[in-house]
Amino acid sequence: MTASVRAGALPRASAQAPANIAFIKYWGTRDSEATLPYNPSISMTLSHCVSRCTIERLGGGPGEVLFRPPGSVLAPAAPGFAEGVRRHLSALASWAGVEGPFRVATENTFPTGAGIASSASGFAALAAAFCGLVDRQVTPRELSVLARASGSGSAARSAFGGYVEWPEGEGKEEGYAVCLAAEGHWEIHDLVAVVDDSPKGVSSRQGHEAALSSPYFQPRLELLAERLAVVRRAIERRSLADLGPVIEEEAIDLHLIAMSSRPAIFYWRPATLAVLAAVRDLRAEGTAVWATIDAGPNVHLICESAEVERVAAAVGSMPEVSRLIRDRVGAGPCPLEEHLI
Ligand code: PMV
């Protein structure tokens, strides 16, 4: 990725990076300074849910963070969002040995902060655009480390397409993700049943910190070696029958831990339970679909191509579901020729 320079203007570069949905969840931070997890996680990279980011180097001034909500225009980002971008930018700038100020503009193709991994895609896109700006060619592995420097661990997985594992990692530089299989290996769909697209009240960061206080944190860790092995094998053999039950158990356990941590965190809404019940009904009728949920109320419905229309018709028509995002396994980050600013 290289920076483009307009006549008389400052260098800028743009990139796109995908969100991902975790099959085995990252929940609980072992080292919050280095953003290292207690357990390995495995995810599928998404195709439709992406973040786009443009970064421009400014000649002076305080710098600027802009955000474009869907269907709207670029405007100064909310303070919490802008703070996260500035923190990540300062880590990226010290890695590259360059100084700001910078202007950053970003947009997501999906609801932000609602448990659809907008921090993963957003920070991976920022890291990728930044590498373009400073003309540094990086491998996906290096991008994975840079994306994680944001403090969003799941961003490490958004550096790759397909099916991705982020091991627990030993040190700051080792905490990179690896690709288990490229997107062409297995066509899995993720229909996101949006029941509430407002930003969640409790951040993942707070959830990771509180997780250790749950009496169920340690027991889940003990189940993980087996679950990880099942998920890796299911991906290798393209077996949704093996994958499905484990991803549902993982989602329930994440929320069990969240609800039983101190303070207790409830991401679910009544509509979340209604969608989970619909998924069980679909399975009872013979439709192979399983659910997973990240740190938010929205439900990801995981199925293969043959089941997509049946699942979309059943869940998309529920009064509790405001919108169904049709997504599928996708590719990793890429540079963009078109800039947001
Ligand atoms: O990467 P973070 O700090 O936003 O945490 C992600 C947490 C989950 O989305 C709930 C699970 C995961 O592995 O993506």
Boltz pocket constraint, residues with backbone or C-beta under 6 A from the ligand:
constraints:
  - pocket:
      binder: B
      contacts: [[A, 20], [A, 21], [A, 22], [A, 24], [A, 25], [A, 26], [A, 27], [A, 41], [A, 117], [A, 119], [A, 120], [A, 151], [A, 152], [A, 153], [A, 154], [A, 155], [A, 204], [A, 205], [A, 254], [A, 293], [A, 294], [A, 295]]
      max_distance: 6.0
